[in-house]
Amino acid sequence: MNKILPSTDDNHHPLADQFRQFVRRTSFPCVGAKSALARNQMLFIVARTITSAWDDMRIYPALFNFAKAYAAHPKLYQSFIVLFQGPRVLGERAFEHSMWERIQSLTDKDEWLGQKHDRAVSPHPHDPRFSLSFGGQAFFVVGLHPNANRLARRFVVPALVFNLHDQFEQLRKTGAFDKLQSTIQKRDYILAGSTNPMLQKFGEGSEARQYSGRMVDDDWHCPFHRKEIPDAA
């Protein structure tokens, strides 16, 4: 299966333009996002609300096709971005709850279509090598919303940015990843006056703790499951 039903391209939506302006700001710390923007490799989907499954059947086909397109042409600095028109009053815990509801719903659809979890990562959220997988490609998610504690995560509406894990691995192989990460952390410190305490390198702790941007305790439990076990490598 190479494609499923297409979704509306929202790259020209006003919210997509606002997100580009957000990333374009001099103070915005993520130079990886700036690179994706400069290369015109951000794909946007605009949905109604993060608290409802209303648009999940638009989001998933676009995410699936994005994953398959990357597998065919694995270019660096690509991002799949879902912008939700509301609500704009969510607190950090409420955003986190809704974020995992959307992730679980998209994962359920991936499983239903028989997509295998990317064998390069673990499907178990408490495994240090955990990552999400859609269309056979592993993804790291960055959540943003108006009431985020971290300034770099504070956007005008709730948003989920899906970044391909394979891109990080490509950068590691060339020795560029550590430099990129260090630059982002330094820029984030300049913006916020502190570094993000939730950041960890892949394999040191589950990346699920980083997705929402909320500072979580050691006893935090990830409300996510994927039934499928990946094939042996």
C-alpha positions in Angstrom: 0.0 0.0 0.0 1.6 3.3 -1.1 -1.2 5.7 -0.7 -4.6 6.1 0.9 -7.3 8.7 0.5 -5.8 12.2 0.1 -6.5 15.0 2.5 -7.0 18.7 2.0 -3.7 20.6 1.6 -3.9 23.5 4.1 -0.5 25.0 3.4 -2.1 28.3 2.4 -4.4 28.6 5.5 -3.9 31.8 7.6 -2.9 29.7 10.6 -0.1 28.0 8.5 1.1 31.5 7.6 1.1 32.4 11.3 3.1 29.3 12.1 5.7 30.2 9.5 6.0 33.7 11.0 6.4 32.1 14.5 9.3 29.9 13.3 10.8 32.8 11.3 11.2 35.0 14.4 14.8 35.6 15.3 14.3 34.4 18.9 12.7 31.1 17.9 15.3 28.5 19.0 14.7 25.4 16.8 17.1 25.8 13.9 15.8 22.5 12.5 12.3 24.0 12.0 13.9 27.0 10.4 15.7 24.7 8.0 12.4 23.0 7.1 10.8 26.4 6.5 13.7 27.6 4.4 13.4 24.5 2.2 9.6 24.8 2.0 9.3 21.3 3.5 6.6 21.9 6.1 3.2 20.2 5.3 0.2 21.7 7.2 -3.2 20.3 8.1 -5.6 22.6 9.8 -8.2 20.8 12.1 -11.1 22.1 14.1 -10.2 21.1 17.7 -7.6 19.0 19.5 -10.3 17.8 22.0 -12.3 15.9 19.3 -11.7 13.2 16.8 -13.6 15.3 14.2 -10.7 15.6 11.8 -8.7 12.5 12.6 -9.8 10.9 9.3 -8.3 13.9 7.5 -5.1 14.0 9.6 -4.2 10.3 9.3 -4.3 9.9 5.5 -2.1 13.0 5.1 0.4 11.7 7.8 0.4 8.3 6.1 1.2 9.8 2.7 3.9 12.0 4.3 5.6 9.0 5.8 5.5 7.1 2.5 6.8 10.0 0.5 9.7 10.3 2.9 10.5 6.6 2.6 10.6 7.1 -1.2 12.7 10.3 -1.0 14.3 10.7 2.4 15.3 14.4 2.3 16.3 16.1 5.5 14.4 18.8 7.4 10.8 17.8 6.7 7.9 18.4 9.2 4.2 17.4 9.2 2.3 20.0 11.3 -1.3 19.8 12.5 -2.8 23.1 13.6 -6.0 23.0 15.6 -8.2 26.0 15.5 -9.1 25.5 19.2 -9.5 25.6 22.0 -7.1 28.3 23.0 -7.8 28.1 26.8 -6.3 24.7 27.5 -4.0 24.3 30.5 -0.9 22.1 30.3 -2.6 19.0 31.6 -5.6 19.4 29.5 -3.5 19.9 26.4 -1.4 16.8 27.3 -4.6 14.8 27.7 -6.0 15.8 24.3 -2.7 15.4 22.6 -2.4 11.8 23.6 -6.1 11.2 22.6 -5.3 12.4 19.1 -2.0 10.3 19.0 -3.9 7.2 20.2 -6.6 7.7 17.6 -4.1 8.1 14.8 -2.2 5.0 16.0 -5.4 2.9 16.1 -6.0 3.8 12.5 -2.4 2.9 11.6 -2.9 -0.5 13.3 -6.3 -1.1 11.7 -4.6 -0.6 8.3 -2.0 -3.3 9.2 0.9 -0.9 9.2 4.0 -2.3 11.0 5.7 -0.3 13.7 9.1 1.0 12.6 11.6 -1.7 13.7 14.2 1.0 14.4 12.3 2.0 17.6 10.1 0.5 20.3 6.3 0.7 20.4 6.3 0.7 24.2 6.1 4.2 25.7 8.2 3.3 28.8 11.0 1.9 26.7 14.0 4.3 26.4 13.9 3.6 22.6 10.2 4.4 22.2 8.9 6.4 19.3 5.6 6.7 17.5 5.2 5.1 14.1 2.8 5.9 11.2 3.0 4.4 7.8 6.1 2.4 8.9 8.1 5.5 9.8 9.0 6.6 13.3 8.1 10.0 14.5 8.9 12.4 17.4 6.1 14.8 18.3 6.4 18.3 19.5 3.3 19.8 21.1 2.6 23.5 21.2 -0.3 25.6 22.6 -1.0 29.1 23.9 -0.5 28.3 27.6 2.7 26.2 27.3 5.2 26.7 30.1 8.2 26.8 27.6 8.2 30.0 25.5 9.4 28.0 22.5 6.3 25.9 22.7 3.8 28.8 23.0 1.9 29.2 19.8 -1.5 30.9 19.3 -3.4 27.6 18.8 -2.8 24.0 19.8 -0.4 22.3 17.4 1.4 18.9 16.9 4.6 18.8 14.9 5.6 15.4 13.6 9.3 15.0 12.9 10.7 11.9 11.3 13.1 9.9 13.5 15.1 8.8 10.5 16.2 12.4 9.9 17.8 12.4 13.4 19.6 9.2 12.6 20.9 10.6 9.3 22.2 13.7 11.2 23.8 11.4 13.8 25.7 9.5 11.1 27.2 12.7 9.7 28.0 14.0 13.2 25.7 17.0 12.8 23.1 16.0 15.3 24.9 16.9 18.5 25.9 20.3 17.1 22.3 20.9 16.0 20.9 20.0 19.4 23.5 22.1 21.3 22.6 25.1 19.1 18.9 24.7 19.9 19.5 24.4 23.6 21.7 27.5 23.7 19.1 29.5 21.7 16.3 28.2 24.0 18.3 29.3 27.1 18.6 32.8 25.6 14.9 32.9 24.9 13.6 31.5 28.2 16.5 32.0 30.7 16.7 28.2 31.2 17.1 25.0 29.3 14.2 22.5 29.0 14.7 20.0 31.9 12.7 17.3 30.0 15.2 17.0 27.2 17.0 13.7 26.9 19.0 12.0 24.2 17.3 9.1 22.4 17.9 5.9 24.4 18.5 7.6 27.7 14.8 7.8 28.6 11.4 7.6 26.9 10.8 10.5 24.5 7.1 10.3 25.3 7.9 12.5 28.4 8.9 15.3 26.0 6.0 15.4 23.6 3.6 17.7 25.4 6.2 20.2 26.8 4.8 19.8 30.3 7.3 19.1 33.1 6.3 15.6 34.3 7.4 13.7 37.5 9.4 10.5 37.5 6.2 8.5 38.3 4.3 9.9 35.2 2.4 7.3 33.3 2.1 7.6 29.5 -1.6 7.1 28.5 -0.7 5.3 25.2 -0.5 1.8 23.9 0.2 0.0 20.7 -0.8 -3.6 20.5 1.5 -4.6 17.7 5.0 -5.8 18.4 7.5 -5.0 15.7 9.1 -7.8 13.6 12.5 -8.9 14.7 15.2 -6.9 12.9 
